[in-house]
Amino acid sequence: MAAARALSSLLPPPEGAFASTSIHFCALSPDLFRKVFVFPRASNDSYVILKPKPEQPLQNFTVCLRSYTDLPRPYALFSYATKAYDDEILLFKSSSREYRLYVGGEFVTFRVPETHMDWEHVCAGWESATGIAELWVNGKPLPRKGLRKGYSVSTEAVIILGQEQDSFGGGFDLYNSFTGEMTDVYMWDHVLYNMQSIMWGGSFSRYIFGWNNLHYELVGDVFLKRRLLF
């Protein structure tokens, strides 16, 4: 899994996939401009489910999002799980200076400059033909890595923000949960070659899902709030 579970035995296991007593459903948001998802506390029962899914297996993808947190520990941002792999696609910050990108249960590590209490924009891309994976942080590309050449990402997936899935749609660990704010979440079925423009609000097209028409569910203590100006 993405991080050691040394303390996870202290937590009661979830009763099942998406076990929660509080689900707030939003079928389709007409306008998320200047809005954020706020994750106010660490938990193993609060997250966002993204409803759209790819229509065919992915040979390529790009995932972009913006986050704001003061967490000193590892945390999951984007989790795309299938019945074959709970880490089919996972964007995980394993330390203040390290991201991991998982594809098909395998991962590569990217070393990043340490940030100081500011919004962080990250884009992760991968292509099957070469296995090349790339990560852009705040509009700057990091040295590219390689994994899972020739692989296809399955479409039968559960997509979650703010938790790492250790089983299909469940298995959440409080100590890998995200606490903070998240916005501008997008996914494409191709690799973007100008990810710097995405950070500054470049044009968006042909995405699987995007912030301006996101179809989602808020589960537990996650709230949609107006973004504080920055």
C-alpha positions as CSV (number, residue, x, y, z in Angstrom):
1,M,0.0,0.0,0.0
2,A,1.0,3.6,-0.3
3,A,2.2,4.0,3.3
4,A,2.8,1.8,6.3
5,R,-0.2,1.0,8.4
6,A,1.5,0.9,11.8
7,L,-1.3,2.7,13.6
8,S,-4.2,1.5,11.6
9,S,-4.9,-1.4,13.9
10,L,-6.2,1.2,16.4
11,L,-9.1,1.9,14.2
12,P,-12.3,-0.2,13.8
13,P,-12.6,-1.5,10.2
14,P,-15.4,0.0,8.1
15,E,-18.5,-2.0,7.9
16,G,-18.5,-2.0,4.1
17,A,-17.8,0.0,1.0
18,F,-19.0,3.6,1.5
19,A,-20.0,2.9,5.1
20,S,-21.3,6.3,6.3
21,T,-24.2,7.8,8.2
22,S,-24.0,11.1,6.3
23,I,-24.1,11.3,2.5
24,H,-24.9,14.7,0.8
25,F,-25.6,14.2,-2.9
26,C,-25.1,16.7,-5.6
27,A,-26.2,15.4,-9.0
28,L,-24.5,18.0,-11.0
29,S,-23.1,21.3,-9.9
30,P,-23.8,24.1,-12.4
31,D,-21.1,26.4,-11.1
32,L,-18.1,25.5,-8.8
33,F,-16.3,28.8,-9.7
34,R,-14.4,29.9,-6.6
35,K,-15.6,26.9,-4.6
36,V,-13.6,24.3,-2.7
37,F,-14.2,21.0,-1.0
38,V,-13.2,21.4,2.7
39,F,-12.0,18.3,4.6
40,P,-11.9,19.7,8.1
41,R,-10.7,16.7,10.0
42,A,-8.8,13.5,9.7
43,S,-11.2,10.5,9.3
44,N,-11.8,7.1,7.7
45,D,-15.3,8.0,6.8
46,S,-15.3,11.3,5.0
47,Y,-14.5,11.7,1.3
48,V,-15.8,12.8,-2.1
49,I,-17.0,10.3,-4.7
50,L,-16.7,11.4,-8.3
51,K,-19.4,9.9,-10.5
52,P,-18.3,10.0,-14.2
53,K,-16.1,7.2,-15.4
54,P,-14.2,6.6,-18.6
55,E,-16.2,4.9,-21.3
56,Q,-13.4,2.7,-22.5
57,P,-10.1,1.4,-21.0
58,L,-7.5,4.2,-20.6
59,Q,-4.3,4.0,-22.6
60,N,-3.4,7.5,-21.4
61,F,-4.6,9.9,-18.7
62,T,-4.0,13.2,-17.0
63,V,-5.3,14.2,-13.5
64,C,-5.0,17.7,-12.2
65,L,-6.1,19.3,-8.9
66,R,-5.2,22.0,-6.5
67,S,-4.9,21.4,-2.7
68,Y,-4.2,23.4,0.4
69,T,-3.1,21.8,3.6
70,D,-0.8,21.9,6.6
71,L,-0.5,18.2,7.1
72,P,2.9,16.9,8.1
73,R,2.1,13.3,7.4
74,P,1.4,11.3,4.2
75,Y,-2.1,11.6,2.6
76,A,-4.0,10.6,-0.5
77,L,-5.5,13.1,-2.9
78,F,-6.9,11.1,-5.8
79,S,-7.8,7.4,-5.7
80,Y,-9.1,5.4,-8.7
81,A,-9.7,1.8,-7.6
82,T,-10.8,-1.3,-9.6
83,K,-11.6,-4.8,-8.5
84,A,-8.2,-5.8,-9.9
85,Y,-6.1,-3.1,-8.2
86,D,-7.1,-0.8,-5.3
87,D,-4.2,1.5,-6.5
88,E,-5.2,1.4,-10.2
89,I,-4.5,5.1,-10.2
90,L,-3.4,6.8,-7.0
91,L,-1.9,10.3,-6.5
92,F,-0.4,10.2,-3.0
93,K,1.9,12.6,-1.2
94,S,4.1,10.5,0.9
95,S,6.1,13.3,2.5
96,S,6.5,17.1,2.2
97,R,9.0,16.6,-0.6
98,E,7.7,13.5,-2.3
99,Y,4.8,12.4,-4.5
100,R,3.9,8.9,-5.6
101,L,2.0,8.1,-8.7
102,Y,0.5,4.6,-8.9
103,V,-0.7,2.9,-12.1
104,G,-2.0,-0.7,-12.0
105,G,-0.7,-1.3,-8.5
106,E,2.9,-0.1,-9.2
107,F,4.3,3.3,-8.4
108,V,7.1,5.8,-9.2
109,T,8.3,8.5,-6.9
110,F,8.8,12.2,-7.7
111,R,11.0,14.4,-5.5
112,V,9.5,17.9,-5.2
113,P,10.6,21.2,-3.7
114,E,9.2,21.7,-0.2
115,T,6.3,24.2,-0.1
116,H,5.4,26.6,2.7
117,M,1.7,26.8,3.5
118,D,0.4,27.7,0.1
119,W,-1.9,26.2,-2.5
120,E,-0.2,23.5,-4.5
121,H,-1.3,22.7,-8.1
122,V,-0.3,19.2,-9.3
123,C,-0.9,17.4,-12.6
124,A,0.0,13.7,-13.2
125,G,0.1,12.1,-16.6
126,W,0.8,8.7,-18.0
127,E,0.9,7.0,-21.4
128,S,0.7,3.3,-22.0
129,A,2.7,3.2,-25.3
130,T,5.9,4.2,-23.6
131,G,5.0,3.8,-19.9
132,I,6.2,7.4,-19.3
133,A,4.8,9.1,-16.3
134,E,5.1,12.8,-15.6
135,L,4.3,15.1,-12.7
136,W,4.0,18.9,-12.8
137,V,3.9,20.8,-9.5
138,N,2.9,24.5,-9.6
139,G,3.4,24.6,-13.4
140,K,6.9,23.1,-13.3
141,P,7.7,19.6,-14.8
142,L,9.7,17.1,-12.8
143,P,12.0,14.5,-14.4
144,R,9.9,11.9,-16.1
145,K,9.7,8.3,-14.9
146,G,8.4,5.0,-16.4
147,L,6.1,2.3,-15.3
148,R,3.4,-0.1,-16.6
149,K,4.4,0.1,-20.3
150,G,1.6,-1.5,-22.4
151,Y,-0.9,-1.5,-19.5
152,S,-4.6,-0.5,-19.9
153,V,-6.5,1.1,-17.0
154,S,-9.9,-0.5,-16.4
155,T,-13.1,1.5,-16.6
156,E,-15.0,-0.4,-13.8
157,A,-13.8,2.0,-11.1
158,V,-14.6,3.9,-7.9
159,I,-13.1,7.4,-7.9
160,I,-12.5,9.1,-4.6
161,L,-10.9,12.3,-3.3
162,G,-9.3,12.6,0.1
163,Q,-8.9,8.9,1.0
164,E,-6.8,6.0,-0.3
165,Q,-8.8,2.9,-1.1
166,D,-7.3,-0.3,0.2
167,S,-10.2,-2.3,-1.2
168,F,-12.7,-1.6,-4.0
169,G,-14.7,1.4,-2.6
170,G,-13.5,1.1,1.0
171,G,-10.7,0.2,3.3
172,F,-10.0,3.8,4.3
173,D,-7.2,4.7,6.8
174,L,-7.5,7.8,9.0
175,Y,-3.7,8.2,8.9
176,N,-3.7,8.5,5.1
177,S,-6.7,10.8,4.9
178,F,-6.5,14.3,3.5
179,T,-7.3,17.3,5.7
180,G,-7.5,20.7,4.1
181,E,-9.1,22.2,0.9
182,M,-9.3,20.9,-2.6
183,T,-10.5,22.5,-5.9
184,D,-10.0,22.5,-9.7
185,V,-10.2,18.7,-10.1
186,Y,-10.0,17.4,-13.7
187,M,-9.3,14.2,-15.5
188,W,-8.6,13.6,-19.2
189,D,-8.2,10.4,-21.3
190,H,-5.0,11.8,-22.9
191,V,-1.7,13.3,-21.7
192,L,-1.7,17.1,-21.7
193,Y,1.4,18.6,-23.1
194,N,1.0,22.1,-21.8
195,M,0.2,21.5,-18.1
196,Q,1.6,24.9,-17.2
197,S,-1.4,26.5,-18.9
198,I,-3.8,24.4,-16.8
199,M,-2.4,25.9,-13.6
200,W,-3.2,29.4,-14.9
201,G,-6.7,28.6,-16.1
202,G,-6.0,27.5,-19.7
203,S,-8.7,26.1,-21.9
204,F,-10.1,22.7,-21.0
205,S,-11.6,20.3,-23.5
206,R,-12.4,16.6,-23.9
207,Y,-12.1,15.8,-20.3
208,I,-13.7,12.8,-18.5
209,F,-14.8,15.2,-15.7
210,G,-14.0,18.8,-14.9
211,W,-14.5,21.3,-12.1
212,N,-17.1,23.3,-14.1
213,N,-19.5,20.4,-14.4
214,L,-18.5,18.0,-11.7
215,H,-20.9,15.1,-10.8
216,Y,-20.1,14.1,-7.2
217,E,-21.2,13.0,-3.7
218,L,-20.0,14.4,-0.4
219,V,-19.7,11.7,2.2
220,G,-19.3,12.4,5.9
221,D,-17.7,15.7,7.0
222,V,-16.7,17.2,3.7
223,F,-18.3,20.5,2.7
224,L,-18.5,22.7,-0.4
225,K,-17.5,26.2,0.6
226,R,-16.5,29.4,-1.1
227,R,-12.7,29.6,-1.7
228,L,-10.9,32.2,0.4
229,L,-9.2,34.7,-1.8
230,F,-5.6,34.3,-2.6
